[in-house]
Amino acid sequence: MKTHEEKWTAWLDGQLSGRELIEFESSLPDLAAAEADKRDAHKLGAFLKKELGAQALSNEEFFSHQLRERIARETDNRSTSSTRTRSTWWTIPRLVWSGATALALFLIFSIGIMRQHQPGQQSEYLTQILNSKVDPAGNPNATISIFEVKNENKVTVLWTEGLQTLPADYAAK
């Protein structure tokens, strides 16, 4: 089924006939105005053909014209296909900038962490074993260890394992 525009164009070109022509002309609200539009369209067509007529080309001109058109199309196709391949997100410059940014962030964070802990300082969790004495005759499996924590609290811990009695020299003072 044709649309109204298709029927209008066919009517202007004189391609409607018979029943289709009668139905179309009866569907027009003003047949006289439509006929005037048809005459104006024919006048315009004749004027354009007369003024804008295509030049007649000789065989050589036509052939070279075809070659130039084909070269222009192929050049356009190559340029659009090459821009499509170059338009990926991970281009070389972006990869370089991403790597440089990642390296800079790593250096900033590692320098910040290194400044928090100076390598010459002792850890706050460092302890020192002061002395260890065991009486082998009384307690052959016993061990005594004394730890002193090096921080502002100055905590000393006495660790005994396997002792049955504490020797007299370790008595609290």
N, C-alpha and C positions, 0 to 999 in steps of 0.2 A: 504494500500500500504506500503510495506516494504522499509526502507531506505537502502542505499548502505551498511552501517555497518551491518545491520541485515541480508542482503543477503550474505555478506562476511562471517559472523559467521556461517550461515546455510550451506554455501558451504564448509567451513573448516570441519564442523561436518558431512558432507555427507548427509544433509537433503534436498538438492535441487534435483529435478528430472524432467525429461521431458522437456517441453517447457521452464519452469522457469530456468533450468540449462543451456540450450542452450542460452537463452537471456543474462543471467549473464556472461557466459564465453565469449560471443561475445562483451560485454561491457568493458571487461578488456583490457587495452592497451597492456600488455605483458603477454600472457597466460603462457609461460614457466617460467617466474619469479614468477608468482602467484602459479604455481604448486610446485616450489621449496619452497616458503613460507609455502605452505600447508604441505609439507613433514617435514619441520623444526618444524612446530607447533605440528605435531603428535609425532615427536621424543621428543620434550620438554615435552609434556603431559605424554608420557610413562615414561620418566626419573623422573618427579615429582611424579607420582603415585608410582614408585618403591622406591624412596628415602624418600618421605614424606607421606607414607601411614599412615592412622589413626590406632591407636592401637585398638585392639578388647577389649572391656570392658566386664567384667562379669556383671551379672544382678545387684549385690549389688553395684558395682562401678558406674554403669550407674545411678542407683537410687540416690545414694548419690551425684553424680555429678549434677543431675537435682535439688536436694534440695539446694545445694550450689549456683547454678546459680539463683534459684528463690529467695533465701535469699539476694543475692547480688543485684538483681534488685529491690526488695522491700526496701532495705536499701538506695539505690540510689534515689528511688522515694520519700522516706520520707525526706531525706536530701534536695532534691531540692524543695519539697513543703514547708518545714519549712523555707528555706531561702526566698522563695517567700512571705511568710506571714510576715517575719521580715523586708522586704525591703521597708516598707512604709516610706514616707518622715517625718512624724510627730512621730518619736520615742520618748520615754520618755526622754532620755538625751537632745534631741533637744528642747523639750518642756521646760525643766528646764532651759537650756541656754537662750532660747527666753524670758522666764519670767524674769530671772535675768537681762538680757540686758534691757528689758522694764522698770523694776524697777529702774535700775541705771540711765537711761535716764530721767525718771521722777524726781528723786532726784536732778540730775544736773540742770535741768531746773527750778525746784521749788526753789532751793537755789539761783540760779542766779536772779530770779525774786524777792525773798525776800531781797536780798542785795540792790536792786535798791530803795526800800522804807523802811526806818527805822521806826519802830513802835512808837518811842518817838517823832518824828517830827510831826508838824502840817501840814496839807495839805495846798498847796498854794491857794486852793479855799475856805479856812475857813474864815468866816466873823463873826463879833460880833455886836450885837445890843447894841448901847450905851445908849440911853434913848428914852423915848416916853412920850410926854405930849399932852393932848388934853383938850381943854376948853369945858366942857360939856354944858355950857350955850349957847355958840355961835355956836358950831358945834357938835351936839349930835352923828352923825354917822361918824365923822372924825377919822382917825388914822394917826399917824406920826411915822415913823420908820427910824432910822439912822443906816446905815451899814458901817463898816470900814473893808477893806480888809487887811489882815496881809501879805503883801509881800513888796518888795522894792519900789513899786510905791506909797504906802500909799494913796489909793483911798478911799474917803468917799462919800457915796451915801445917799441922803435925799429922802425918799419915802413917799409921801403924798397921801392919798386916802380920798375922800369925803370932803376936805377942800374947803371952799368958799373963805377964805382969809387966808393969812399966818400971824401968830401972830408976834408981833414986836420983841420979843426976838430971833426969827430965822432969822432976817434980815442979809444979807451978810455983812461981815465986811471988 
